[in-house]
Structure formats: C-alpha cells, structure tokens
Amino acid sequence: MPPPPRRPFHNPRQPGPQAAGKSPQGKPVPLAERGWDPVAAWYDKLVGESGSDYHRQVILPATLRMLDPQPGESIIDVCCGQGVLLKPLLDAGVGKVTGIDASPRLIAAARARHGTERRVALITADVCAPGRWADGSHDAATCVMAVHDVVDPVALFANMARALKPGGRAVLVMMHPCFRIPRQSHWGWDAEQKIQYRRLDAYGSPRDIPITTHPGKGSGEQTTFHHRPLAELLTAIGTGGLAVTACEELYSHRRSQVGPFSKAEHRAAQEFPLFLALTARRM
C-alpha cells in the first residue's frame, strides 16, 4: 500500500545560502525557487481539488473530526498547498479561513478555486519565518501532511502558536514517523508464519531523504523528506509553544483483493498506522 502524495520541500536540514534566501553568490533567491514552485504543477495535478484517495478517506475526515470547526471561527491552514482543506472548512460554516504557503503557484491554484469566496484569505509566505500572519487572531490552526517537509519544525510550530489566540487549538497530521520512513521502512513476507511484517532499517537518527517526484520519467526532480524520530517531533512541538492534548494513529482504509496473501495483508493494514494525527493547544 503506497503512501499518499507528500508535500515536497527542497531545503536541506542545515539551511545553506538558498535556504536562507540567498544564492551561493549572496544574491537574493526568489521564494518560488526555494519552495514548492518547481513541482507545484505536478503536485496540484496529483492531489487536485479534493485530495488523493487517502486524503478523502482517511486524512481529511480525521482532521475535521479532531479540529471540530465551529461556525464563525477563524482558522488558519499552514502549508495549505492548493487548498485541499479549504472547502471542507467552508462547508463547516467557519467565519474565515486563511491559507498560507511558500509556493506562489500553489497559492495561485488555491486562489483559482476559492479566490472569489469572501471568507478566504490566501498568503504566500515562508511558514518558518516571522510574519504578520502569525498575529494571534485565529481560533484554530491546521498543518496537514507537511510537517515532514519543513526544514525547521520548531519555527513552524512557534509560528502556528503565535497565530493562535491564547488557548487556541491546532491539528497536525503527518506521515507516521515510526512506520512510514521513505527508503527505511518496508513490507516483508514471512512464509513460515504466513504474516506480512513491517521492517525498519533505521528510525532513531534524523535524516534527510531525497524523493524522486516523477519516478520513471527521468526528469531528475527531487524533493526532500525530513525524517525525525517521535521524541524530536514532540519536543519541537513543545519548544514551539504548543501542548499536545490528544493523539490518533490513522490506518489505511484499503484492502487487498482476495488471494493467498489477503488475510495477512488485511491484518497488517490494521496493525501498522500510516499517519500520526495530533491535537494541541497554545500554551
């Protein structure tokens, strides 16, 4: 069962000149060249307006259930991409939705879909940098499937906390850091026990993992997945000023076709979560 589409991010863990907004020659680098713009069209086509199958069946329902948006509330969606969460929030009757993303092209895609809605505000900005958008005016915040694509999680969580009213809540949904590590986690088959198992080759060390965006096409485009062990993630959340109040581990809804391995595959799908979902409060 392959993972759903990720939000790509191009910065390395230790920011170099481009991550800091400058070229190797010291000249400013446009935000588009430092963020998701190089793969924005590909990602927008992959996810679309309503999200992938995993978004529709697992990720978005869990996000809305844990967020519990209320009519009239102001909610900020951090790393909003092309706005896959905007329509569900609007349908819930919230008073205002602010989407913020580093990619002008993804913001343009969100604006093409929702720009005429008076309750929507869309901002192009680096979520890890100080900004006027983090103004303490929002009742709730979300960050869906993007934590592992951001180079500085403490800065991300700190800005989310600053964007919230005192006691405001946040929902974070991400690839499960213990079971979904690109190139380091795999499915295996034990013929003797007739079980499908999960193999981990590495977990405890933070690492930056290159991901090919167009497998088989030879385009050479890559993004970076920033793996962090669970303890580091939870510490970053607290350091940023958010206190975790609840946790859910989200499992695949998919089931294999009937066959000799289907029973074992079904059991594995029920035992190994794909995503980690957290609720938190501004401290």
N, C-alpha and C positions, 0 to 999 in steps of 0.2 A: 504494500500500500504506500504509494509515494506521498511525500508531504505536499501541502498546498503551496501555491506561489508565495514567495517571500518578497519583502521589500528590500531591494538591493541598496547597498551603501558602499561608497568607494574609498572612504578614508581608512588608513591603517590604524592600529590601536595606538601607537605613538604618533601623534599628528606631525607630519612633515610640513614643508612650506605650503603645499597646496591645501592641506587640511586647515592650515592657519589662515588661508585666504590669500596666499602669495605664491607666485611661481618660483622655480629654483633661482631665477634672476632677481627675485624680490619684488616683482610687479604684481598688482592685484589680480587674482583669478576670479572670474565671474562665478557667482554662486551656482549657476547651472552646471558648470564644468566640475564643481566639487561635489555635487549631489547626485540626484537620481535622473537628471535630464538625459544623459546618454542612452538610458534604457527605458525612458518614460513611455514611448510609443509601444514597445514590446510589452511592458508591464500592464499598461492600460488595456491592450487587446487581450492579454491573458486573464485579467481579473474582471474587466468590464464594469458595468454599472452596478450589478447586483452581487458580484463576487464569484469566486470559484465554488465548486460543489461543497468543499469544506467550509467556506465562508457561510454559505446558505444553510447548511445542515448542522453545523457544529459551532463555528466561531461566533457568528453574529447573534444567534439565539442565546448563547451563553453570555455574551457581552451585555445584551439588553436585559437579560434576567438579573444579572449581578449589579448592573447600573441602576435599574428600576427608575428610568427617567420619568419625571413628573411634569404635568402641564405647566407651562410658563417658565420653566427653569432655563438657565443659561449654561450651555455645555460646550466645552472646547475639546475638539478631536485633534490630538497631537500626532504628527506624522499621518495626516489624513489621506495622503495619496490623491487618487482621483475621486475620493468622496464616497467610498462604498458604504460608510456608516451614516451618511447624511440623511438619506431618505428614511431609513428606519427611525431615526431620531425625530425627524419632522413628522412622520406618521404617528409618533407617540405624543405629539402635541407640545413639544418643548417650545419655549418662547424664543430662543435664539441658539443657533449652532455656529460656532467659529471653527473653521478648519485651518490648520497651519501645516505647511510642508516646505521642505527646502527646494523642491523642484518646481520651477515656474511652469513647466509643461504639464506636470500632473495637476497643479493648481488650475491651469487653463482648462484641462479636461473636466475638473470638478466644476469650474465656472460655466462651462458649456452645458452641463447637465442641470446645475442648480443656481446659476447666477441670477436668474430672474426672481428667485424666492427671497422675499424681503427679510425673512428670518435668518438667512445665511450670510455669513461674512467669511471671506477666504483670504488668507495671508501667506505670502511667500517669505519664509524666514528660516534661519538655522535654529532648530529647536534646542541646541546645546549652547547657544549664545544668548547673552542678555538681550531682552527685547521688551517693547512696550506692551506686547500682547500678554505677558505674564504680569497682569495688573491686579490680581486678587479679586476679580469681579465675577468669577464663574462658580456655579453651584457644584459642578462635577466636571471631570476630565476623563478622557479615554486615550489609550495608546494601544492599537490593535495590530499585532503581527509586525512590530517594528523595533522593539527593544533590542533584539539581537542584531539589528542593522545599524545601530547608532554607536559611534566610537566612544562617547563619553557618557555612560549611563548616569553617573552622579549628577552631571549638569542637566541631563534630560529630566530626571526626577525632581531636581531642585526647581527647575522652571515650571514643571507641572504643579508643584506645591505652591509656587508664587502666583500661579494663575488662578488658584482656588481661593474662595472665601475661607476664613477660619473654620476648621471642621469640615470643609468641603471634601467630597469623596472622589476617588479615582478608580478606574478599572484598567488593568493591564493584562493583555493576552499575548502570549508568546509561544514559540516552539518550546517544547518541554526540554529544559537544559540537561536533564538526566537521561533521556531516552532518544532524543532527536538531535543528534550531532552529526552534521554532514561529514562524510568520509571516516567517521569514527564510530558510528553505530550501524549495525547490520542485522538482517534477519538470517537465521540459520535453521537447519533441519536436523533433528536427532532421530535417525531411522530406528534405533533400538527402542527409544521411549515413545516414538511417534508424537513428538511435540515440536512445535515451532518456537524457537527461543530468540531472545534479543541478545546480541553480542555487542559489548562495548570495548573498543580498543583503547580509548582514553576518555577521561572525564575531568579529573581534578585540576588540570592545568588550563588556564585561559589560553585561547588560541584564536588566530585569525585564519579563516578557511576560505580560499578562493572558490567561487562558484561560477561555472560557465552558464551564461544566460541563454545561449542558443545552441544546445547540445546537437552535434551532428552537422551543423551548418558551417563550422569553421570560421566564424566571424571574429573570434579572438576576444570578444567582450566578456569581461568577468566582473563579478561583484564580490563583496567580502562579507562573510558571516562571522560575527564576533561571538564565539562561544565563551560563556562564563559559567563556572560552577554555581550551584544554587546558593551557597553561602555568600559568595561575592555579590550575586544579584540582590539578595535580601539586605545585605549590608549597604549596598549602593542606594537602595530604596530608602532605608532609614537615614543614611547620611544626607540624602536629598531633602529630607523633611517630611516624608510620608510614613505612616504607620500601617502595616498590613493588618487587616481585620478579618479576612476570610480567604480561603484558597479552594479552588476546584481544579481537578485534573480531568482534562477532556479527552474522550476516547473516540476512535473512528466509528462512524455510522455504517461504513461499508462492510459487506460480507462477500466472501468469495463464492464462485459458482460451485455447484455440487461436484464432488470429486474425492479422490483418496486423501487429499490434504485439507479439505474444507473444515472438518471438525477442529483440527489443530489450529488452523488459521483463524477461525472464529474465536477460539479461546484466547489466542494471542492478542487479537484485536480488543478483547475485553479486559486484558490484564496489563497492557502496556499503553499508557496515555500518549497522545500526540502533542497536546498543548497544555500549558500551565496558565491558569487564569487567577488573578489576584484582585481583591478589593483593598483599598487603602484609604486613609483619612489624612488630611493635612494636620500636622502636629502644631 
